Amino acid sequence: AGDMITVLQYSNADWWYGKLNSNQEMDGYFPANYVKKVEADAEGESTMLKKREKEAQERAQVEAQKKREKEVLKREQEEAQKKREKEVLKRTQEEAQKKR
């Protein structure tokens, strides 16, 4: 599902001959009613393929942004933890000095 096929022959209305774009070694006849015809632009790329590539890039950008946000949050949490630990250590040292 979702594979792109370059149609080489429209043999008849029911069966077409083409090559699978993801594997140029795979070719053969397939039922025309199992595929959706998508016209290619001047460079030979289909609008659907470009749309899928754009969506994949957008998903990658969103994932990268999520990763950056997660890293920032982790650093902030680590810094807050260090600050709490320093405060506890300082209070502990102050209490120890008061007891002397």
NORPE-V993674 format. One record per pair of residues at least 6 apart in sequence whose ideal C-beta (glycine too) atoms are under 7 Angstrom apart, sorted by the first residue. I is the first residue (numbers start at 1). J is the second residue. Records with the same first field share a line. If there is no record, write none. Layout:
I = J, J
This chain:
3 = 20, 22
4 = 21, 46, 49
5 = 18, 19, 20, 21, 35
6 = 18, 19, 21
7 = 16, 18
8 = 17, 18, 19
9 = 16, 17
10 = 16
11 = 17
13 = 32
14 = 31, 32
15 = 29, 31, 32
16 = 29, 30, 32
17 = 28, 29
18 = 27, 30
19 = 26, 27
20 = 26
38 = 46, 47, 48
39 = 46
40 = 46
41 = 47
